[in-house]
Amino acid sequence: MATQTPAPGAGLRETKKQETRQLISDHATRLFIDQGFERTTIAEIAAAARVAKKTVTNYFPRKEDLALDHQEQFAASLARAVDARHPGESALAALRRAFDDAVASQDPVAGFSGPEFARMIADSPTLSTCVRGLHDQRAHRLAQALAETTGARPDDITVRTAAELLGGVHRVLFHRIQELTLAGHSDDRIARTVGAEAAQAFDLLEPALTDYAIA
């Protein structure tokens, strides 16, 4: 079968779409930080980005999507770490390694969002609720991954308990990073603090999950 040549200009169109999306997101974040999430309207965001309101909602169907631009990456992160575990590595060991890597790189998905963004989330009931929902989604996706890798049913009590334990540690550590951010600590200091605290937190799960879901 002959290889289909991309239509001329397709790459430029996609680049333009990504640039427009980023422009809208950047203006929205600035307004949310300056005015608060609840007080900022879609019309204000559209005006700041010099696009139509319809353009904003085409790129971001929900207002909270404008503030939380990495929702899918966040929700899938734990399941992906389990799927990518090394031969002989347990789910716990893979997740522990992935979290250590995220702290070392000061990954925003792990909670390194900067003080202004962290304050925006903390001050908004809507965004705080959304973040809680994302943690729930992440644990649910993790349970699905654990069920698949162990051959168990998704509603198996061991799968559900393991997912909640592993997801719970990540939830606690995420909020710890946000807490230290709001307290004015630098990212480097937070990484050192949370790196040590994460070791303690994951150690608590070792007796129960050391040999669970080994690749």
C-alpha positions in Angstrom: 0.0 0.0 0.0 1.3 3.4 -0.9 2.2 5.8 1.9 -0.2 8.7 2.0 1.5 12.1 1.9 0.2 14.6 4.5 -1.8 17.4 3.1 0.3 20.6 2.5 0.0 22.9 5.5 -1.4 20.3 7.9 1.6 20.7 10.2 1.2 24.5 10.2 -2.5 24.2 11.0 -1.8 21.9 13.9 0.9 24.3 15.2 -1.5 27.2 14.9 -4.1 25.3 16.9 -1.6 24.5 19.6 -0.5 28.1 19.7 -4.1 29.4 20.1 -4.8 26.8 22.8 -1.7 27.9 24.7 -2.5 31.5 24.3 -6.0 31.0 25.7 -4.6 28.9 28.6 -2.0 31.5 29.5 -4.4 34.4 29.6 -6.9 32.3 31.6 -4.3 31.4 34.2 -3.2 35.0 34.5 -6.7 36.2 35.1 -7.5 33.3 37.5 -4.5 34.2 39.6 -5.2 38.0 39.5 -9.0 37.8 40.0 -9.8 34.4 41.4 -11.2 31.5 39.4 -14.9 32.0 40.4 -14.8 35.8 39.6 -13.3 35.4 36.1 -15.6 34.9 33.2 -15.2 33.2 29.8 -15.9 36.5 28.1 -13.0 38.1 30.0 -10.7 35.3 28.9 -11.8 35.6 25.3 -11.3 39.3 25.3 -7.8 39.0 26.8 -6.8 36.3 24.2 -8.5 38.3 21.4 -10.6 35.3 20.4 -14.4 34.6 20.3 -16.0 33.0 23.4 -16.9 30.1 21.2 -13.2 29.6 20.4 -12.5 29.3 24.1 -15.1 26.7 24.7 -14.1 24.8 21.6 -10.7 24.3 23.1 -11.8 24.1 26.7 -15.3 22.7 27.2 -15.3 23.4 30.9 -14.1 26.4 32.7 -12.0 24.3 35.1 -10.2 22.8 32.0 -8.6 26.2 31.5 -7.0 26.1 35.0 -6.2 22.4 35.2 -4.6 21.7 31.8 -2.9 18.4 32.6 -6.0 16.4 33.9 -5.5 13.4 31.7 -1.8 13.1 32.4 -2.6 13.4 36.1 -5.4 10.8 36.1 -3.4 8.3 34.1 0.0 8.8 35.9 -0.2 6.0 38.5 -1.6 3.4 36.0 1.1 4.3 33.5 3.8 3.8 36.2 2.4 0.3 36.9 2.3 -0.5 33.2 5.9 0.6 32.8 7.3 -1.4 35.7 10.6 -3.3 35.2 10.8 -7.1 35.1 10.6 -8.4 38.6 9.4 -5.0 39.9 6.3 -4.7 42.1 3.6 -2.1 41.6 4.7 -0.4 44.8 8.4 -0.3 43.7 7.4 1.1 40.3 5.2 3.8 41.8 7.9 4.6 44.4 10.5 5.0 41.7 8.2 7.1 39.5 7.4 9.4 42.4 11.1 9.8 43.3 11.8 10.8 39.6 8.9 13.2 39.7 10.2 14.9 42.8 13.7 15.1 41.4 12.4 16.8 38.3 10.0 18.9 40.3 7.1 17.7 38.1 3.9 19.9 38.2 1.8 16.7 38.0 3.3 15.7 41.4 2.3 19.1 42.9 5.2 21.4 42.0 2.9 24.2 40.7 4.4 27.3 42.2 2.9 29.5 44.9 0.6 31.6 42.7 -1.0 28.5 41.1 -1.2 26.6 44.4 -3.0 29.6 46.0 -5.4 29.8 43.0 -6.4 26.2 43.6 -6.6 26.6 47.4 -8.8 29.7 47.2 -11.3 28.2 44.7 -13.9 25.8 46.0 -14.6 24.7 42.4 -11.0 23.9 41.6 -10.4 22.2 45.0 -13.3 19.9 44.3 -12.0 19.2 40.9 -8.6 18.2 42.2 -10.2 15.9 44.7 -12.1 14.3 41.8 -8.9 13.9 39.8 -7.3 12.0 42.8 -10.4 9.7 42.8 -10.0 9.2 39.0 -6.4 8.4 39.4 -7.0 5.7 42.0 -9.8 4.3 39.8 -7.4 4.1 36.8 -4.8 2.5 39.0 -7.3 -0.1 40.2 -8.0 -1.0 36.5 -4.3 -1.3 35.8 -3.7 -3.5 38.9 -6.7 -5.7 37.9 -5.4 -6.2 34.4 -1.8 -7.0 35.5 -2.9 -9.5 38.3 -5.8 -11.1 36.3 -8.3 -10.1 39.0 -11.7 -8.5 38.6 -11.7 -4.7 38.9 -14.0 -5.0 41.9 -11.8 -7.5 43.7 -11.3 -6.3 47.2 -7.5 -6.8 47.1 -7.3 -4.7 43.9 -9.5 -1.9 45.3 -7.6 -1.9 48.6 -4.2 -1.8 47.0 -5.3 1.0 44.7 -6.6 3.1 47.5 -3.5 2.6 49.6 -1.2 3.5 46.8 -3.4 6.3 45.6 -3.7 7.6 49.1 0.0 7.9 49.6 0.3 9.9 46.4 -2.7 12.1 47.5 -1.0 12.8 50.9 2.3 13.7 49.2 0.6 15.9 46.6 -1.1 17.9 49.3 2.2 18.0 51.3 3.9 19.6 48.3 1.1 22.1 47.9 1.2 22.9 51.7 4.9 23.6 51.6 4.5 25.7 48.5 1.9 27.8 50.1 4.2 28.2 53.2 6.7 29.8 50.9 9.4 27.1 50.6 11.4 26.9 47.5 11.0 23.9 45.1 14.4 22.7 45.9 13.7 22.7 49.7 10.3 21.0 49.1 12.0 18.3 47.0 14.4 17.6 49.8 11.7 17.5 52.4 9.1 15.5 50.5 11.8 13.1 49.2 12.6 12.1 52.8 8.9 12.1 53.8 7.9 10.0 50.8 10.4 7.3 51.8 8.7 7.1 55.2 5.3 7.0 53.6 6.1 4.3 51.1 7.9 2.2 53.8 4.6 1.9 55.6 3.2 0.0 52.6 6.1 -2.3 52.1 4.9 -5.1 54.5 1.6 -5.4 52.7 2.5 -4.7 49.1 6.2 -5.7 48.5 5.3 -8.8 46.5 2.0 -7.5 45.0 1.6 -7.1 41.2 5.2 -8.1 40.3 6.0 -7.8 36.6 
